[in-house]
Amino acid sequence: MHHRPLRAIAVACIALAVAACATGAPSSAPTPTPAAATYDEAQDAICSAFGAMLRAVGNPDTASPSVLSKALDDAVAAGDVPAAERAAASMTAELETARQLAAAAGRHEPVRPTAAAMDKLFVAFEAHTAAKVAAARKTPGAIEPQAALEQAGGLEAWTATLQGIQSMTAQAGASATPCKAFSGTP
C-alpha cells in the first residue's frame, strides 16, 4: 500500500489552506472601540453611535429613511434579493459600528443606561433589517419587519434612548459641544 497519493493530497490541501489564509485580505472582525474615559469621550461615542444609526436606518422620529434603508426598501419592493442583501449588509455594518460605540460609551458610568438602551435599539433595527431581507426572499412564515422590531424591544429602547440622551447632563469641566446627530444629521 502506497501512502504517496494521500501525502500528496494532504500537502496540496495544506498549501491551499496556507495560501487562502495569507491573501492579506482584511479581517471582517470589527476593530474594538476603546472605552470612554471621560464624559466628553462618552458623549462623543453616544453621538457617533447615533450618527451611525441615522446612516443605517434614517431618523425614526421623522420616519425619514436613510439612503441604505431606502435602497433596501426599493430592493424588497422589486424582489431583488441580491440588492436587498447588499443594502442589509451595509446597514448591519453601520448598526454594529453603532453598537461598538455605545458599548465604549457605556463603560463610563454616567451614560451606561443610555448606552444600554441604544444597544437594544440597534439590535432591534438589525432584527427589522433581517426581516426585510426575509421578505425579499419570500421566506415562508417570515416575521413582518415592524413586528420584528417590536418583539426585539425597539419601541421601548427608542423611548429609553431619547430619554437618556435628554437626561445626559454635562459633568463639571466637560465641553458643551452639541451633537449634530441629535438634530438628525449623521
SULSUL-V331579 format. One line per field, one symbol per residue. phi: phi as a letter, one per 30 degrees, with the letter a starting at -180 (. if undefined). A space follows every 50 residues. Layout:
phi=???
This chain:
phi=.ccedddddddddddddddddcdiddddddddcdddcbdedddddddddd ddddddcjcddchcddedddddddddddicdedddddddddddddddddd dddddddcedceddddddeddddddddddddddddddhddidddeddddd ddidddddddddddddddcddeiddcddcdddcjcd
